[in-house]
Amino acid sequence: MNIKKNFRFILPVGALLLAAVAWAGSPQILLSPGSGPSTASFASINKVFTGDWQQYGQLFTTWQGGLFNRIFLLVLTIVPTVFLLHYIIIGAKSFSHAGTPIKFFGILTRFLHWLAALSFSLLVITGLMVVFGKFLGGGALIMSGRSVHLIAAIVFCLSAAGLFLIWLKDMLPMPHDILWLFIMGGYLSKKKKPIPAGKFNAGQKIWFWLATIGGGVMAWSGYNLYSFAAPTDQLRQMAILHNFLAAGLVGFFIIHLYMSLFAIKGSLASMITGYKSPEEVEILHSRYKI
Ligand code: HEM
């Protein structure tokens, strides 16, 4: 873990982390209106968002009433379908395991990654439960999902902040990333040709920045929605921002799952053991200096 190299980044992010912990410590967050698992409290939250609808209320009501559901449904159907087609037509890339395996992910990185993976997965599931709450009958089920959402958000913020510190330098954009984007990382061909990428390719970097910085914006807007710590119209804007960013994050999360579980044979093992095969590094990370 190259903490020495990233020291000047540690202080500000460390401060952020402390702020997140302080936030997490504020009990009021759990006492926000509607904390009880009852349809009445669910209705009270809705009333705040849809009442006085002249301002963002009208926009929010229209979107909450249907557009958000449709956007999530589109993401949950189109993204997996595209990658299912990729898997059928192009298939997975596999690499020989000859030679000395290369250390790629340290133990702290893997621990923080799986903590982020678990908490984020819970965030996605409980977030979708809230979006489709009406179809799931609302009430206690959705309200307990909301509480799980809160706790998972705190765990995700802490683990993602740690990953941000560790991977920051390797995730900075490089000129060869443009080339990678042009050839879509070589994933539209079955050939195994050296790909212009360092430790992480342009696609992995996009996911990193979306998950960490995007995750931070989700936490901030989510905290305001939970604690009602803003005027109604701002809360509506936050709800709209939270929903749209969530749709983008869910889409990229599905791509991350496909890339790490299906598109590259041995990728999952690398996040468990920490090692990658020399051929995989040579081909997929040809600019990476070991
Ligand atoms: C159940 C969910 C997840 C699984 C199965 C998973 C799996 C993996 C695997 C196997 C790798 C290694 C990829 C490689 O180098 O070959 C990886 C890398 C990575 N994961 Fe995850 N991950 C999950 C969730 C997450 C979440 C929620 C985040 C958000 C912070 C995340 C962020 C990353 C990043 C930034 C990398 C390095 C770049 C990349 O490969 O995209 N992962 N993940």
py3Dmol code that shows the C-alpha trace and the ligand (Angstrom):
import py3Dmol

protein = """\
ATOM      1  CA  MET A   1       0.000   0.000   0.000  1.00  0.00           C
ATOM      2  CA  ASN A   2       1.706   3.233  -1.196  1.00  0.00           C
ATOM      3  CA  ILE A   3       0.546   5.534   1.662  1.00  0.00           C
ATOM      4  CA  LYS A   4       3.861   7.498   1.603  1.00  0.00           C
ATOM      5  CA  LYS A   5       3.203   8.543  -2.023  1.00  0.00           C
ATOM      6  CA  ASN A   6      -0.334   9.625  -1.203  1.00  0.00           C
ATOM      7  CA  PHE A   7       0.388  11.392   2.086  1.00  0.00           C
ATOM      8  CA  ARG A   8      -0.639  14.858   0.825  1.00  0.00           C
ATOM      9  CA  PHE A   9      -3.988  13.347  -0.096  1.00  0.00           C
ATOM     10  CA  ILE A  10      -4.463  11.637   3.265  1.00  0.00           C
ATOM     11  CA  LEU A  11      -5.017  14.718   5.443  1.00  0.00           C
ATOM     12  CA  PRO A  12      -8.037  16.226   3.593  1.00  0.00           C
ATOM     13  CA  VAL A  13      -9.620  12.828   3.014  1.00  0.00           C
ATOM     14  CA  GLY A  14      -8.856  11.863   6.615  1.00  0.00           C
ATOM     15  CA  ALA A  15     -10.753  14.994   7.682  1.00  0.00           C
ATOM     16  CA  LEU A  16     -13.636  13.941   5.424  1.00  0.00           C
ATOM     17  CA  LEU A  17     -13.612  10.511   7.021  1.00  0.00           C
ATOM     18  CA  LEU A  18     -13.804  12.069  10.488  1.00  0.00           C
ATOM     19  CA  ALA A  19     -16.718  14.224   9.339  1.00  0.00           C
ATOM     20  CA  ALA A  20     -18.452  11.081   8.033  1.00  0.00           C
ATOM     21  CA  VAL A  21     -17.945   9.421  11.430  1.00  0.00           C
ATOM     22  CA  ALA A  22     -19.294  12.542  13.198  1.00  0.00           C
ATOM     23  CA  TRP A  23     -22.299  12.478  10.877  1.00  0.00           C
ATOM     24  CA  ALA A  24     -22.792   8.812  11.579  1.00  0.00           C
ATOM     25  CA  GLY A  25     -22.728   9.688  15.281  1.00  0.00           C
ATOM     26  CA  SER A  26     -25.647  12.078  15.107  1.00  0.00           C
ATOM     27  CA  PRO A  27     -28.607  10.193  16.712  1.00  0.00           C
ATOM     28  CA  GLN A  28     -31.100  12.670  15.249  1.00  0.00           C
ATOM     29  CA  ILE A  29     -30.519  10.976  11.879  1.00  0.00           C
ATOM     30  CA  LEU A  30     -32.359   7.916  13.190  1.00  0.00           C
ATOM     31  CA  LEU A  31     -35.199   9.980  14.608  1.00  0.00           C
ATOM     32  CA  SER A  32     -36.152  11.652  11.345  1.00  0.00           C
ATOM     33  CA  PRO A  33     -39.863  11.702  10.554  1.00  0.00           C
ATOM     34  CA  GLY A  34     -41.132   8.360   9.471  1.00  0.00           C
ATOM     35  CA  SER A  35     -38.502   6.297  11.361  1.00  0.00           C
ATOM     36  CA  GLY A  36     -41.284   4.033  12.693  1.00  0.00           C
ATOM     37  CA  PRO A  37     -42.168   1.055  10.395  1.00  0.00           C
ATOM     38  CA  SER A  38     -45.779   2.207   9.663  1.00  0.00           C
ATOM     39  CA  THR A  39     -47.663   3.204   6.540  1.00  0.00           C
ATOM     40  CA  ALA A  40     -48.682   6.424   8.356  1.00  0.00           C
ATOM     41  CA  SER A  41     -45.038   7.524   8.648  1.00  0.00           C
ATOM     42  CA  PHE A  42     -44.492   6.484   5.016  1.00  0.00           C
ATOM     43  CA  ALA A  43     -47.435   8.694   4.016  1.00  0.00           C
ATOM     44  CA  SER A  44     -46.055  11.586   6.104  1.00  0.00           C
ATOM     45  CA  ILE A  45     -42.758  11.460   4.197  1.00  0.00           C
ATOM     46  CA  ASN A  46     -44.601  11.404   0.876  1.00  0.00           C
ATOM     47  CA  LYS A  47     -46.780  14.355   1.909  1.00  0.00           C
ATOM     48  CA  VAL A  48     -43.706  16.487   2.606  1.00  0.00           C
ATOM     49  CA  PHE A  49     -42.355  15.748  -0.865  1.00  0.00           C
ATOM     50  CA  THR A  50     -45.579  16.138  -2.846  1.00  0.00           C
ATOM     51  CA  GLY A  51     -47.343  18.920  -0.853  1.00  0.00           C
ATOM     52  CA  ASP A  52     -47.210  22.607  -2.138  1.00  0.00           C
ATOM     53  CA  TRP A  53     -46.435  21.234  -5.554  1.00  0.00           C
ATOM     54  CA  GLN A  54     -46.102  24.553  -7.369  1.00  0.00           C
ATOM     55  CA  GLN A  55     -42.303  24.430  -7.082  1.00  0.00           C
ATOM     56  CA  TYR A  56     -40.271  21.217  -7.539  1.00  0.00           C
ATOM     57  CA  GLY A  57     -43.252  19.381  -6.012  1.00  0.00           C
ATOM     58  CA  GLN A  58     -44.932  19.054  -9.427  1.00  0.00           C
ATOM     59  CA  LEU A  59     -41.734  17.905 -11.135  1.00  0.00           C
ATOM     60  CA  PHE A  60     -40.918  15.539  -8.300  1.00  0.00           C
ATOM     61  CA  THR A  61     -44.454  14.123  -8.163  1.00  0.00           C
ATOM     62  CA  THR A  62     -44.417  13.388 -11.885  1.00  0.00           C
ATOM     63  CA  TRP A  63     -40.991  11.744 -11.746  1.00  0.00           C
ATOM     64  CA  GLN A  64     -41.604   9.929  -8.461  1.00  0.00           C
ATOM     65  CA  GLY A  65     -44.929   8.774  -9.884  1.00  0.00           C
ATOM     66  CA  GLY A  66     -43.389   6.891 -12.773  1.00  0.00           C
ATOM     67  CA  LEU A  67     -40.283   8.179 -14.561  1.00  0.00           C
ATOM     68  CA  PHE A  68     -37.833   7.041 -11.873  1.00  0.00           C
ATOM     69  CA  ASN A  69     -39.328   3.510 -11.895  1.00  0.00           C
ATOM     70  CA  ARG A  70     -39.084   3.350 -15.661  1.00  0.00           C
ATOM     71  CA  ILE A  71     -35.467   4.565 -15.666  1.00  0.00           C
ATOM     72  CA  PHE A  72     -34.440   1.909 -13.127  1.00  0.00           C
ATOM     73  CA  LEU A  73     -36.371  -0.760 -15.047  1.00  0.00           C
ATOM     74  CA  LEU A  74     -34.550   0.270 -18.247  1.00  0.00           C
ATOM     75  CA  VAL A  75     -31.155   0.105 -16.527  1.00  0.00           C
ATOM     76  CA  LEU A  76     -31.985  -3.264 -14.919  1.00  0.00           C
ATOM     77  CA  THR A  77     -33.043  -4.736 -18.289  1.00  0.00           C
ATOM     78  CA  ILE A  78     -30.896  -3.094 -21.009  1.00  0.00           C
ATOM     79  CA  VAL A  79     -27.470  -3.213 -19.284  1.00  0.00           C
ATOM     80  CA  PRO A  80     -27.565  -6.970 -18.432  1.00  0.00           C
ATOM     81  CA  THR A  81     -28.978  -7.741 -21.921  1.00  0.00           C
ATOM     82  CA  VAL A  82     -26.122  -5.914 -23.679  1.00  0.00           C
ATOM     83  CA  PHE A  83     -23.536  -7.814 -21.626  1.00  0.00           C
ATOM     84  CA  LEU A  84     -25.326 -11.135 -22.060  1.00  0.00           C
ATOM     85  CA  LEU A  85     -25.020 -10.546 -25.831  1.00  0.00           C
ATOM     86  CA  HIS A  86     -21.326  -9.664 -25.381  1.00  0.00           C
ATOM     87  CA  TYR A  87     -20.790 -12.899 -23.464  1.00  0.00           C
ATOM     88  CA  ILE A  88     -22.599 -14.966 -26.141  1.00  0.00           C
ATOM     89  CA  ILE A  89     -20.940 -13.294 -29.174  1.00  0.00           C
ATOM     90  CA  ILE A  90     -17.410 -12.438 -27.907  1.00  0.00           C
ATOM     91  CA  GLY A  91     -17.152 -14.468 -24.681  1.00  0.00           C
ATOM     92  CA  ALA A  92     -14.774 -14.262 -21.726  1.00  0.00           C
ATOM     93  CA  LYS A  93     -11.011 -13.649 -21.943  1.00  0.00           C
ATOM     94  CA  SER A  94      -8.942 -16.343 -20.255  1.00  0.00           C
ATOM     95  CA  PHE A  95      -5.214 -16.389 -19.564  1.00  0.00           C
ATOM     96  CA  SER A  96      -2.636 -19.109 -18.851  1.00  0.00           C
ATOM     97  CA  HIS A  97      -1.455 -19.389 -15.281  1.00  0.00           C
ATOM     98  CA  ALA A  98       2.126 -20.232 -16.257  1.00  0.00           C
ATOM     99  CA  GLY A  99       4.899 -18.228 -14.516  1.00  0.00           C
ATOM    100  CA  THR A 100       5.097 -16.504 -11.128  1.00  0.00           C
ATOM    101  CA  PRO A 101       1.795 -14.877 -10.145  1.00  0.00           C
ATOM    102  CA  ILE A 102       1.977 -11.082  -9.756  1.00  0.00           C
ATOM    103  CA  LYS A 103       0.854  -9.405  -6.495  1.00  0.00           C
ATOM    104  CA  PHE A 104      -1.900  -6.951  -7.480  1.00  0.00           C
ATOM    105  CA  PHE A 105      -4.140  -6.322  -4.435  1.00  0.00           C
ATOM    106  CA  GLY A 106      -2.902  -6.154  -0.809  1.00  0.00           C
ATOM    107  CA  ILE A 107      -4.852  -7.636   2.138  1.00  0.00           C
ATOM    108  CA  LEU A 108      -6.198  -4.233   3.344  1.00  0.00           C
ATOM    109  CA  THR A 109      -7.350  -3.419  -0.227  1.00  0.00           C
ATOM    110  CA  ARG A 110      -9.198  -6.729  -0.511  1.00  0.00           C
ATOM    111  CA  PHE A 111     -10.786  -6.321   2.933  1.00  0.00           C
ATOM    112  CA  LEU A 112     -11.989  -2.784   2.161  1.00  0.00           C
ATOM    113  CA  HIS A 113     -13.127  -3.854  -1.320  1.00  0.00           C
ATOM    114  CA  TRP A 114     -15.344  -6.659  -0.029  1.00  0.00           C
ATOM    115  CA  LEU A 115     -16.735  -4.375   2.724  1.00  0.00           C
ATOM    116  CA  ALA A 116     -17.606  -1.841  -0.002  1.00  0.00           C
ATOM    117  CA  ALA A 117     -18.986  -4.650  -2.192  1.00  0.00           C
ATOM    118  CA  LEU A 118     -21.275  -5.981   0.532  1.00  0.00           C
ATOM    119  CA  SER A 119     -22.531  -2.593   1.757  1.00  0.00           C
ATOM    120  CA  PHE A 120     -23.034  -1.286  -1.786  1.00  0.00           C
ATOM    121  CA  SER A 121     -24.991  -4.413  -2.757  1.00  0.00           C
ATOM    122  CA  LEU A 122     -27.260  -3.801   0.264  1.00  0.00           C
ATOM    123  CA  LEU A 123     -27.618  -0.149  -0.759  1.00  0.00           C
ATOM    124  CA  VAL A 124     -28.705  -1.157  -4.265  1.00  0.00           C
ATOM    125  CA  ILE A 125     -31.208  -3.780  -3.032  1.00  0.00           C
ATOM    126  CA  THR A 126     -32.787  -1.545  -0.335  1.00  0.00           C
ATOM    127  CA  GLY A 127     -32.686   1.501  -2.640  1.00  0.00           C
ATOM    128  CA  LEU A 128     -34.628  -0.406  -5.313  1.00  0.00           C
ATOM    129  CA  MET A 129     -37.071  -1.554  -2.600  1.00  0.00           C
ATOM    130  CA  VAL A 130     -37.801   2.136  -1.850  1.00  0.00           C
ATOM    131  CA  VAL A 131     -38.122   3.012  -5.570  1.00  0.00           C
ATOM    132  CA  PHE A 132     -40.557   0.130  -6.162  1.00  0.00           C
ATOM    133  CA  GLY A 133     -42.043   0.466  -2.655  1.00  0.00           C
ATOM    134  CA  LYS A 134     -45.582   0.875  -4.023  1.00  0.00           C
ATOM    135  CA  PHE A 135     -45.378  -2.471  -5.830  1.00  0.00           C
ATOM    136  CA  LEU A 136     -43.934  -4.127  -2.714  1.00  0.00           C
ATOM    137  CA  GLY A 137     -46.838  -2.916  -0.554  1.00  0.00           C
ATOM    138  CA  GLY A 138     -44.960  -0.096   1.278  1.00  0.00           C
ATOM    139  CA  GLY A 139     -45.164  -0.108   5.130  1.00  0.00           C
ATOM    140  CA  ALA A 140     -42.843  -2.016   7.502  1.00  0.00           C
ATOM    141  CA  LEU A 141     -40.869  -3.887   4.798  1.00  0.00           C
ATOM    142  CA  ILE A 142     -39.864  -0.652   3.045  1.00  0.00           C
ATOM    143  CA  MET A 143     -39.221   1.160   6.353  1.00  0.00           C
ATOM    144  CA  SER A 144     -36.849  -1.556   7.579  1.00  0.00           C
ATOM    145  CA  GLY A 145     -35.201  -1.502   4.142  1.00  0.00           C
ATOM    146  CA  ARG A 146     -34.743   2.228   4.702  1.00  0.00           C
ATOM    147  CA  SER A 147     -32.960   1.607   8.008  1.00  0.00           C
ATOM    148  CA  VAL A 148     -30.660  -1.008   6.419  1.00  0.00           C
ATOM    149  CA  HIS A 149     -29.997   1.562   3.670  1.00  0.00           C
ATOM    150  CA  LEU A 150     -28.770   4.029   6.287  1.00  0.00           C
ATOM    151  CA  ILE A 151     -26.372   1.617   8.028  1.00  0.00           C
ATOM    152  CA  ALA A 152     -25.044   0.240   4.703  1.00  0.00           C
ATOM    153  CA  ALA A 153     -24.420   3.839   3.563  1.00  0.00           C
ATOM    154  CA  ILE A 154     -22.188   4.518   6.577  1.00  0.00           C
ATOM    155  CA  VAL A 155     -20.203   1.295   6.054  1.00  0.00           C
ATOM    156  CA  PHE A 156     -19.874   2.014   2.319  1.00  0.00           C
ATOM    157  CA  CYS A 157     -18.635   5.586   2.921  1.00  0.00           C
ATOM    158  CA  LEU A 158     -15.921   4.405   5.298  1.00  0.00           C
ATOM    159  CA  SER A 159     -14.704   1.525   3.087  1.00  0.00           C
ATOM    160  CA  ALA A 160     -14.895   3.530  -0.157  1.00  0.00           C
ATOM    161  CA  ALA A 161     -12.900   6.369   1.478  1.00  0.00           C
ATOM    162  CA  GLY A 162     -10.194   3.816   2.331  1.00  0.00           C
ATOM    163  CA  LEU A 163     -10.166   2.471  -1.269  1.00  0.00           C
ATOM    164  CA  PHE A 164      -9.986   6.078  -2.496  1.00  0.00           C
ATOM    165  CA  LEU A 165      -6.794   6.651  -0.482  1.00  0.00           C
ATOM    166  CA  ILE A 166      -5.139   3.424  -1.586  1.00  0.00           C
ATOM    167  CA  TRP A 167      -5.986   3.588  -5.304  1.00  0.00           C
ATOM    168  CA  LEU A 168      -6.004   7.352  -5.892  1.00  0.00           C
ATOM    169  CA  LYS A 169      -2.598   7.609  -7.642  1.00  0.00           C
ATOM    170  CA  ASP A 170      -3.199   4.554  -9.870  1.00  0.00           C
ATOM    171  CA  MET A 171      -6.639   5.889 -10.858  1.00  0.00           C
ATOM    172  CA  LEU A 172      -5.440   9.254 -12.168  1.00  0.00           C
ATOM    173  CA  PRO A 173      -6.203   9.693 -15.903  1.00  0.00           C
ATOM    174  CA  MET A 174      -3.327   8.940 -18.329  1.00  0.00           C
ATOM    175  CA  PRO A 175      -2.971   9.712 -22.090  1.00  0.00           C
ATOM    176  CA  HIS A 176      -3.233   5.988 -23.018  1.00  0.00           C
ATOM    177  CA  ASP A 177      -6.719   5.900 -21.414  1.00  0.00           C
ATOM    178  CA  ILE A 178      -8.063   7.692 -24.501  1.00  0.00           C
ATOM    179  CA  LEU A 179      -6.651   4.938 -26.713  1.00  0.00           C
ATOM    180  CA  TRP A 180      -8.247   2.331 -24.406  1.00  0.00           C
ATOM    181  CA  LEU A 181     -11.627   4.000 -24.768  1.00  0.00           C
ATOM    182  CA  PHE A 182     -11.226   4.083 -28.542  1.00  0.00           C
ATOM    183  CA  ILE A 183     -10.691   0.330 -28.743  1.00  0.00           C
ATOM    184  CA  MET A 184     -13.178  -0.352 -25.896  1.00  0.00           C
ATOM    185  CA  GLY A 185     -10.353  -2.054 -24.046  1.00  0.00           C
ATOM    186  CA  GLY A 186     -10.110  -4.754 -26.716  1.00  0.00           C
ATOM    187  CA  TYR A 187     -13.346  -6.302 -25.406  1.00  0.00           C
ATOM    188  CA  LEU A 188     -15.007  -6.188 -28.854  1.00  0.00           C
ATOM    189  CA  SER A 189     -12.483  -8.709 -30.186  1.00  0.00           C
ATOM    190  CA  LYS A 190     -11.602 -12.292 -29.225  1.00  0.00           C
ATOM    191  CA  LYS A 191      -7.910 -11.640 -29.924  1.00  0.00           C
ATOM    192  CA  LYS A 192      -5.464 -11.288 -27.010  1.00  0.00           C
ATOM    193  CA  LYS A 193      -3.379  -8.238 -27.965  1.00  0.00           C
ATOM    194  CA  PRO A 194      -1.516  -6.020 -25.419  1.00  0.00           C
ATOM    195  CA  ILE A 195      -3.969  -3.346 -24.215  1.00  0.00           C
ATOM    196  CA  PRO A 196      -2.858   0.264 -23.387  1.00  0.00           C
ATOM    197  CA  ALA A 197      -3.523   0.282 -19.627  1.00  0.00           C
ATOM    198  CA  GLY A 198      -1.518   0.709 -16.392  1.00  0.00           C
ATOM    199  CA  LYS A 199      -2.593  -0.959 -13.122  1.00  0.00           C
ATOM    200  CA  PHE A 200      -6.163   0.040 -13.956  1.00  0.00           C
ATOM    201  CA  ASN A 201      -7.711   0.663 -17.382  1.00  0.00           C
ATOM    202  CA  ALA A 202      -9.890   3.618 -18.353  1.00  0.00           C
ATOM    203  CA  GLY A 203     -13.098   1.660 -17.726  1.00  0.00           C
ATOM    204  CA  GLN A 204     -11.974   0.672 -14.214  1.00  0.00           C
ATOM    205  CA  LYS A 205     -10.995   4.308 -13.539  1.00  0.00           C
ATOM    206  CA  ILE A 206     -14.460   5.565 -14.596  1.00  0.00           C
ATOM    207  CA  TRP A 207     -16.044   3.060 -12.193  1.00  0.00           C
ATOM    208  CA  PHE A 208     -13.630   4.108  -9.402  1.00  0.00           C
ATOM    209  CA  TRP A 209     -14.420   7.834  -9.682  1.00  0.00           C
ATOM    210  CA  LEU A 210     -18.165   7.232 -10.086  1.00  0.00           C
ATOM    211  CA  ALA A 211     -18.268   4.868  -7.095  1.00  0.00           C
ATOM    212  CA  THR A 212     -16.141   7.058  -4.789  1.00  0.00           C
ATOM    213  CA  ILE A 213     -17.028  10.668  -5.706  1.00  0.00           C
ATOM    214  CA  GLY A 214     -20.524   9.668  -6.918  1.00  0.00           C
ATOM    215  CA  GLY A 215     -20.890   7.658  -3.717  1.00  0.00           C
ATOM    216  CA  GLY A 216     -19.973  10.793  -1.724  1.00  0.00           C
ATOM    217  CA  VAL A 217     -22.680  12.836  -3.463  1.00  0.00           C
ATOM    218  CA  MET A 218     -25.171  10.012  -2.809  1.00  0.00           C
ATOM    219  CA  ALA A 219     -24.198  10.041   0.885  1.00  0.00           C
ATOM    220  CA  TRP A 220     -24.583  13.816   1.121  1.00  0.00           C
ATOM    221  CA  SER A 221     -27.970  13.935  -0.671  1.00  0.00           C
ATOM    222  CA  GLY A 222     -29.065  10.800   1.206  1.00  0.00           C
ATOM    223  CA  TYR A 223     -28.108  12.315   4.582  1.00  0.00           C
ATOM    224  CA  ASN A 224     -30.249  15.389   3.790  1.00  0.00           C
ATOM    225  CA  LEU A 225     -33.179  13.220   2.699  1.00  0.00           C
ATOM    226  CA  TYR A 226     -32.911  11.156   5.886  1.00  0.00           C
ATOM    227  CA  SER A 227     -32.551  14.001   8.327  1.00  0.00           C
ATOM    228  CA  PHE A 228     -34.817  16.439   6.423  1.00  0.00           C
ATOM    229  CA  ALA A 229     -32.025  18.912   7.099  1.00  0.00           C
ATOM    230  CA  ALA A 230     -33.010  21.219   4.194  1.00  0.00           C
ATOM    231  CA  PRO A 231     -36.026  23.254   2.937  1.00  0.00           C
ATOM    232  CA  THR A 232     -38.648  21.212   1.058  1.00  0.00           C
ATOM    233  CA  ASP A 233     -37.663  22.342  -2.422  1.00  0.00           C
ATOM    234  CA  GLN A 234     -34.018  21.524  -1.786  1.00  0.00           C
ATOM    235  CA  LEU A 235     -35.092  18.125  -0.505  1.00  0.00           C
ATOM    236  CA  ARG A 236     -36.935  17.559  -3.776  1.00  0.00           C
ATOM    237  CA  GLN A 237     -33.865  18.539  -5.793  1.00  0.00           C
ATOM    238  CA  MET A 238     -31.788  16.164  -3.633  1.00  0.00           C
ATOM    239  CA  ALA A 239     -34.306  13.381  -4.185  1.00  0.00           C
ATOM    240  CA  ILE A 240     -34.152  13.949  -7.954  1.00  0.00           C
ATOM    241  CA  LEU A 241     -30.303  14.032  -7.855  1.00  0.00           C
ATOM    242  CA  HIS A 242     -30.210  10.927  -5.607  1.00  0.00           C
ATOM    243  CA  ASN A 243     -32.505   8.985  -7.962  1.00  0.00           C
ATOM    244  CA  PHE A 244     -30.708   9.872 -11.192  1.00  0.00           C
ATOM    245  CA  LEU A 245     -27.215   9.294  -9.765  1.00  0.00           C
ATOM    246  CA  ALA A 246     -28.446   6.005  -8.287  1.00  0.00           C
ATOM    247  CA  ALA A 247     -29.640   4.864 -11.727  1.00  0.00           C
ATOM    248  CA  GLY A 248     -26.176   5.617 -13.163  1.00  0.00           C
ATOM    249  CA  LEU A 249     -24.399   3.860 -10.281  1.00  0.00           C
ATOM    250  CA  VAL A 250     -26.624   0.774 -10.570  1.00  0.00           C
ATOM    251  CA  GLY A 251     -25.862   0.616 -14.309  1.00  0.00           C
ATOM    252  CA  PHE A 252     -22.074   0.822 -13.764  1.00  0.00           C
ATOM    253  CA  PHE A 253     -22.299  -1.599 -10.840  1.00  0.00           C
ATOM    254  CA  ILE A 254     -23.872  -4.184 -13.164  1.00  0.00           C
ATOM    255  CA  ILE A 255     -21.004  -3.572 -15.630  1.00  0.00           C
ATOM    256  CA  HIS A 256     -18.462  -4.003 -12.806  1.00  0.00           C
ATOM    257  CA  LEU A 257     -20.104  -7.278 -11.805  1.00  0.00           C
ATOM    258  CA  TYR A 258     -20.049  -8.507 -15.417  1.00  0.00           C
ATOM    259  CA  MET A 259     -16.397  -7.529 -15.967  1.00  0.00           C
ATOM    260  CA  SER A 260     -15.175  -8.977 -12.689  1.00  0.00           C
ATOM    261  CA  LEU A 261     -17.325 -12.143 -12.606  1.00  0.00           C
ATOM    262  CA  PHE A 262     -17.736 -13.113 -16.293  1.00  0.00           C
ATOM    263  CA  ALA A 263     -15.643 -11.137 -18.829  1.00  0.00           C
ATOM    264  CA  ILE A 264     -12.197 -11.950 -17.420  1.00  0.00           C
ATOM    265  CA  LYS A 265     -11.566 -15.492 -16.173  1.00  0.00           C
ATOM    266  CA  GLY A 266      -9.466 -15.272 -12.975  1.00  0.00           C
ATOM    267  CA  SER A 267     -10.484 -11.695 -12.124  1.00  0.00           C
ATOM    268  CA  LEU A 268     -12.585 -12.747  -9.125  1.00  0.00           C
ATOM    269  CA  ALA A 269      -9.719 -14.922  -7.861  1.00  0.00           C
ATOM    270  CA  SER A 270      -7.412 -11.886  -7.992  1.00  0.00           C
ATOM    271  CA  MET A 271      -9.642  -9.970  -5.566  1.00  0.00           C
ATOM    272  CA  ILE A 272      -9.637 -13.002  -3.229  1.00  0.00           C
ATOM    273  CA  THR A 273      -5.974 -14.110  -3.395  1.00  0.00           C
ATOM    274  CA  GLY A 274      -4.512 -10.734  -4.430  1.00  0.00           C
ATOM    275  CA  TYR A 275      -2.548 -12.275  -7.342  1.00  0.00           C
ATOM    276  CA  LYS A 276      -2.937 -12.094 -11.129  1.00  0.00           C
ATOM    277  CA  SER A 277      -1.372 -14.358 -13.776  1.00  0.00           C
ATOM    278  CA  PRO A 278       1.644 -12.822 -15.610  1.00  0.00           C
ATOM    279  CA  GLU A 279      -0.104 -13.225 -18.990  1.00  0.00           C
ATOM    280  CA  GLU A 280      -3.206 -11.324 -17.794  1.00  0.00           C
ATOM    281  CA  VAL A 281      -1.030  -8.428 -16.593  1.00  0.00           C
ATOM    282  CA  GLU A 282       1.069  -8.495 -19.795  1.00  0.00           C
ATOM    283  CA  ILE A 283      -2.047  -8.323 -22.015  1.00  0.00           C
ATOM    284  CA  LEU A 284      -4.656  -6.314 -20.062  1.00  0.00           C
ATOM    285  CA  HIS A 285      -2.215  -4.040 -18.181  1.00  0.00           C
ATOM    286  CA  SER A 286       0.642  -3.790 -20.691  1.00  0.00           C
ATOM    287  CA  ARG A 287       1.788  -0.349 -19.405  1.00  0.00           C
ATOM    288  CA  TYR A 288       1.844  -1.446 -15.746  1.00  0.00           C
ATOM    289  CA  LYS A 289       5.334  -1.344 -14.220  1.00  0.00           C
ATOM    290  CA  ILE A 290       5.515  -4.111 -11.619  1.00  0.00           C
TER     291      ILE A 290
END
"""
ligand_1 = """\
43
HEM
C -20.577 -7.853 -5.156
C -20.009 -6.869 -5.709
C -18.597 -6.813 -6.266
C -17.810 -7.777 -6.832
C -18.134 -9.236 -7.063
C -16.541 -7.153 -7.202
C -15.452 -7.818 -7.773
C -14.268 -7.209 -8.109
C -13.131 -7.893 -8.699
C -13.062 -9.361 -9.015
C -12.170 -6.960 -8.951
C -10.786 -7.181 -9.587
C -10.897 -6.774 -11.023
C -9.631 -7.034 -11.766
O -8.678 -6.289 -11.604
O -9.595 -8.000 -12.499
C -12.698 -5.700 -8.500
C -12.026 -4.510 -8.622
C -12.541 -3.307 -8.216
N -13.729 -3.113 -7.512
Fe -15.140 -4.478 -7.177
N -16.593 -5.827 -6.857
C -17.820 -5.585 -6.279
C -18.300 -4.404 -5.778
C -17.590 -3.242 -5.817
C -18.092 -1.981 -5.293
C -19.423 -1.762 -4.625
C -17.152 -1.055 -5.535
C -17.249 0.404 -5.198
C -16.388 1.035 -4.507
C -16.047 -1.732 -6.216
C -14.907 -1.115 -6.652
C -13.875 -1.757 -7.326
C -12.764 -1.049 -7.951
C -12.583 0.443 -8.008
C -11.926 -2.037 -8.484
C -10.607 -1.835 -9.248
C -10.911 -1.452 -10.648
C -11.888 -2.400 -11.323
O -11.584 -3.562 -11.534
O -12.957 -1.905 -11.646
N -16.335 -3.072 -6.371
N -13.966 -5.875 -7.988
"""
view = py3Dmol.view(width=600, height=400)
view.addModel(protein, "pdb")
view.setStyle({"model": 0}, {"cartoon": {"style": "trace"}})
view.addModel(ligand_1, "xyz")
view.setStyle({"model": 1}, {"stick": {}})
view.zoomTo()
view.show()
